[in-house]
């Protein structure tokens, strides 16, 4: 019952589907292919570095608000080497945040004012819409159509208006695994050329692109880079989602606005974790091998489900696999996901959760960031459905 003392700012928003399905998985003893976290540990070099810095005097107090300088410098070097762009200035263009989630919220809080419109390409991570609304902004949803979830740039152009403050992109895309191309970035830059619209580019799965494709960052297109906040996540890159360390790269004027919010949101991020990440970031092997590492898991999972009644959609990146279940059931996707968890012992995410209006296309999302034996056991159960 609503409290007479409080009117909710998000009355239509309940507990995140990721928490709901993970809790159901725990209650049922199901294999959790729902929430997007690995069931294996971070690299040994990283955990050993964390232990080392946790035992170092002086590494237990607040880090500088923008992040440790040595970590920001390592991010700068990595970004320049990986994308062939001028190295972002560690002092004025890089901010370490409490996960990419905090970075995303800080960007929205910094730039979106009441009445501003924010274009969201949907399906989209369930944080986007509520975070926009909490700033008084108006989400403007543009659909990405199955099965390939490619942007229709004509629809995006039609959604632009004088009130469009920000446009959000996510590549590689959660939940579909679609990847934006260099041509997509060029087209987007052309659409925004004569506007004052800013871009938030969610690139947390930047190192998970398959089949020999590169990841194209907004940083690589000069016209986009000058108006973009680019977000990434160490949690995704180093199998350490519980560490909650991410970062935002943006031009100095935009970074200044993000930091105005960041200093009052979390102020600083775990000091020992930042030192540990700075130690290992200089070694490129971890993120350079991720495409092969996760492509193996995608291909293994695809092969294991070959004889199932699920129809898998193309997955170009990230660590998610979408599937149709129309040959199994005509239930809505939430009901099917819950029944699959209870009766077959495999938890998944209904894709309608990624739509503001719960649009149901009969799709579910698997996370394949799991040990091979976990995927094999899950597939055995799924093939019996």
N, C-alpha and C positions, 0 to 999 in steps of 0.2 A: 504494500500500500504506500503511495507517495507520501512523503513527509510534508506537513503543512508549512514547514519552515524552509523547504527547498524545492525549487523547480529545476529539474534536470536540464543541462545544456545539451545532452544527447539522449533524449527520452526513448528513442527507437533503437538504441545500441545496447546489446547485451554482452555477455562474456564472449571473447574471441573464439571463433570456431576451432582454432588451433589448441586452445586450452580445453575446450569441450571434448574434442576428439581424443586428445592425449589422456584426459581423465578417464574417458570411457575405455580406452585401450588398457589403462592400468587396472580398472575395475574388472575387465574381462580377461586379463592376462593375454591380451592380443599383441601381435607384432606391430609396433608403431611405425607405419610408413606414412603417417599423417604429417606430424610436425617436422619442419625442415632442419633437423639436426642429425649429425652423424652418430653412430653407435660405436665409434672407435676414437682413440685418443689423439691429441695433437702430436706433432713431431717431437721426438725425444729431445732434440736440441732446444726446442722452445720450453718444454717443461723444466729441463735442467737449468736453463737460463732464469726461469722464474724463481726456482728454488735458490739459485745463487744470489739473485737480487733481493729476495726476501730475507736473506741472511746478511745483507750489506747495510751497515749503519748509514743512516741518512736517506734511505730509499723507502721510508714508511710515512713520509709527510706529503702534504699537497704538492702535486706537480704544478708547473706553471699553467695558468688558465688555458693558453692555446695548445698545450701539450709539451712534452719534453722536446727541447730543441734538437737533441740527437735523433729522436724519432722523426720529427718533421723533416730533418735533413735527409734521413734515409728514405722517407716517402718521396721527397723531391727527386733524389737520384734515381730511384726506381721508376718513377713516372716518366722522367726524361728518357731513360734507357728503353723502357717498354714501348712507349708511344712515339718516340722520335720528335718530341715537342720541347720547347725551351723549358728548363727546369723551373717548376713553380717556386716562388720565393718562400722559404720556410717561415720567415718572419711575418709576411703580409698576406700569404695566399693559402696556407694550410692550417687547418684546425683539427685537433684530435678530439673525438667526441665519445660519449658513452654509447657505443654502437652506432650503426648507420641510422637506427631508429631515432636517436636523439638528434642526430644531424638533420634528418628530414624534418622533425618537428621544429627545430631551431630555425631552419630556413623558412618554413611556413609562418612561424610566429614573427620572424623578422620582416617579411616583405608583404604579407597578405593583410589587407585592411578590410573592415566591414564593407560589403558590397562588391569587392573585387571578385572576378571570376578566375577560376583555375581549371585548365583543361586536363582531364584525366583519361588516359587510354585504358579502356576496360575490356577484359577483366584486369583487376588491379589489386595489389596487396591491401588488406582490409584496413590498414592504418590511414591510407591516403584521404579518403572522404571525411571521416570524423575529424582528423587533424585540421583539414581545411575549414570545416564548419566551426570548430572551436575558435578560430580567428575571426569569425564572422564572414568568411569567404563563401563563395557559391561554386561548388563543383559542377563542371560542365563535362558530361561523360560522352566520349566518342568510342564506339565499339570497335574492337578488333575481332574479326570474324574467323571462326573455325573453318577448316582445320589448321590453317597455317598461321592465323592470328597476325597477319601483316597489316600495317597501318594503311588506311585509305586516306591519303593526304588531302584529297578533295574534301572529305568530311572534316578533317582537321581544319582546313582553310575556312570552311563554312562556319565552324564553331568559334573562330577568332572574332573578337569584337573590341571596341575601344576600351572595354572594361577588363579585358584579359590581362591579368597581372603576371600569371605564371603558367607554364605548360610543363607537365610532368611526363618523362619517359623512363622506361625501365628496360635495360638491355644488358645481358640476356634476361629474358622476361620470366617473371613469376606470375602465373603458374605454367605458362605454355611452353617455355623454353625457346621461344622465337628470338631471333637475333637481328638487330638493326644493321643495315649495310652502310657502306660509305655513301651510296646514293641516297639512302634515307636521310642521313645527316645533312647532306647537301640540300636536299629538298626542304627539310625543316628549316635550315638556315635561310633559304630563299623565301619561305613563307613569312618568317619573322623579320626580314631585312628592314622593312619600313615601320616596324612596330616598336613599342617599348616593353614588349613581353619578355620576361625572364624565363629561364629553363632550369628545371631540377632534373638532373640525369642520375637516376638510381642505377649504379653499376656494381652492385655488391657481388654479382656472379661473374665479374670481368675475366676471371681465369678459367672459366668453365665453358669453353666454346669448342665444338666438336667438328670432326670430318675435315680438318685442315683449314677451317675458316678462322680468320682473325676476329678479335673483338675490336670494334670501332668505338672509340670514346668520343664524347662531345669535346674533349680537350684537343682532339686532332683536327678539328675544323675551326679555324681562327675566328670566324664570325659567330659561331656558337660559343666558343670558349669565353669570349668577352662578355657574354650574358648568362653564363651557366654556373650553377652549383653542381659539382660532380661528387657523388658520394660513393664510398667503398667501405668494406668491412673486413677487418682482420679475422673476425670470428668465422666467416665463410672460408677465407683463404687458408686458415691454419686449423680447421676442424675444432675451433674453440669458441662456439657460440656463447657459452656461459661467461666468457671473459668480458663481453660487451665493450669492445674497443673498435671504433671505426674512425673515419675522417671525412672532412669536406675540403675540396679544392675549389677555389673561386678567385676571381680578380680581387685586388685589394679593397676596392670600395664595397664589394659584396661580402667579402670576408669580414670586414669591419662590422657590418650589420649582423652577421651570424654570431660573431663573438659578443655583441651587445646582449644577445639572448642567452647564448651558451653560458656566460658567466653567472647568470641568475637561474639557470636551469640545473646544471650539474657542477658548474665551475671547473672541475678538474676530473681526470680519469685516473684509475689505479696506477700509482707510480711504479711498483715492481713490474706490473704487466707491460707498461710502456717501455721500461728498460729492456725487458726480455724480448719484446717485439723488435726493438731497435737492433738488438744483437743479431737476430736471425734474418731480418729483412735484407741485410747486405748479401746474404746467400740466396741467389736467385733460384736455386734448384727447386725449392718447394713449389713456388707458383708456376714455374716453367713446366713442371711435370703434371700439373693438375688437369690439363685437357686430356691427356692420355689416361690418367688415373680414373677420371669420371666417365670418359667415353667407354672404357672397359666395363664399368658398372652399368651404364645405359645399355650397352650391347648384350651383356650377360642377362640383364633383366628382360630385355626384349626376347632373347632366345628362350629363356625359361618360361615365358608366357606364350610362346608360339602356339602351343596346343590348347590354350585356354579359350574361353568364349569372350574375352575382352579384346576390343579392337584398339590398338595403340596408335596415337597420333604422332606425327614427326616431332622429335625433340632435338633442337640444334644446340642448345646450351642450358646452363644452370644444372640443377640436379633433381629435376622433376620430370615425371612422365604422366601425361594425360591419357585417359582411356575412356572409350564408350562402353557401355554395358547393356546396350539395347537388346542383345541376343540373350540376355539373362533375365532382365526384369524391365517392367514399365513404370516402376516406382520413381518418385522424384529423387533427386540425387542425395538429399540429406537422409531420407528414409533408407535408401539403399546403402549409403555409407554406414549408417548406424547398424543396420542388419548385418552387413558384411563383418563389422567389428564383433558383434555379439555371436554370430553363428559360425563364421569362418575363421575368426581369430586374426584378422588383418585390418588395421585401422587406416583409413584414407581420409582425404578432404573432399567434400562436395564442392565442385567448381562454382556453384551458385553463390558461395560465400565471398567470391571475388567480385561480385556485382552489387551495386547499390540497391538494386530492386530485386535481388535474389533470382536473377534470370537463370532458368534451368534448361540446360542443353543436353542433359543426360550424360554428364562427364564427371569423372572423379580424378583426383590427383594423387599419384604415388610419389614418395620421396625415395630415390635410390641411393642416397648417401648413407649406405649401410654396409656392414661387412658382407662379403660374398656369401657366407653361410646363412646370414640373416635373409638375404634376398632369395636364396635357394629354398629355405624353409617357408618363407612367405609365398613363393611361387607354387610350391607343392600344395598349399592350402587353396590358393587362387585357382589353380587348375582343376580343383574339385568342385568349384562353384558352378 
